[in-house]
């Protein structure tokens, strides 16, 4: 007579089918992070970055009452 399996525990072959999913998720996350870093570097290393930082500092100094 076969033993009943636990209803919340996945069977062995179901667990093996998803072994590579974590690796694929890390790969997609790494690629997305590298793309975002490249985009930010391109934006901030040009004139836009200088203007953004100048505006930000002027705004903060204005809030503090220094500027």
C-alpha positions, 0 to 999 in steps of 0.5 A: 500500500503506497504512503500518502504524500504530504499535501503542502510538500512538493514532490522531488521532480517538481522541485528539480524543474525549478532549480535554474530559476534563481540563477536566471533571476539573478542574471536578469537583475544584474543585467538590469542593474548594469544597464541602469548604472550605464544610463545614470553615468551617461546622464550625470557625466554630461552637462545635464549632471552639472546642471542637476547638481547645481540646481540641487545645491542651490535649492538646499542652500535656499531651504537652509537660508544660506543662499 
